[in-house]
Amino acid sequence: MKDRSYKYTGRKEHKFGKGSRWCKRCGDYTAVIQKYHLNICRRCFREVANSLGFAKYR
């Protein structure tokens, strides 16, 4: 049986799910906003939302 630990083989390529999408700005894999093909995480979105043309109503 082959040793399939990620220590030696690197990161597994994901075709779908959370591991397949990453933030194009910081590289994080959590909470990625895909709407309008933004592909940035929620933390980066808060930083650049005004420059992208999004307005905060509250």
N, C-alpha and C positions, 0 to 999 in steps of 0.2 A: 504494500500500500504506500502511495506517495505521501510525503509530508506536505500538507496544504496550509501551513501556517503563513500568515501574511507577513511575518517577519522576513521571510526569504523570498516570497513571490511578489511583494508589493501590494498595492491597493487593488481590490477586485473591481472590475468595470461593471457598473450598474446600468441596466437598460431602462429601468423605470423606478419610480419611487423617490424618496428623499435623497438618496445617494447619487441620483443621476443629474440633479440640478444643483448648481452652485451659484453664488453671488458673483457677478462679473466684476464687481468693484473690490470686494475684500476676500473672496474665495470661501466664504462660510457656506455650510450646507443646510442650515436651519432657517426656517421662515422665509423662503424665497418667494417674492412676488413675481408671478409670471404674466399677470394681466397686462395687456398692451405691449407684450414682449419686452418688459422691463428687465426681468431676470436679475434683480438685485434684492438683497435681504431687507427686512423691515427696518433695521437700524440704519443702513445706508440710505434707504428711501427717505427717512425722516431728515437726513442731512441735505439731500439734494432735491426734495420735493418742490420747493419754491422755484428753483432754477429750471425744473422740468415743466412748470406751469400749473401745478396742482395748488389749490387754495384750501386753507384750513377754515372751516366754518364755525368751529366752537372755540 
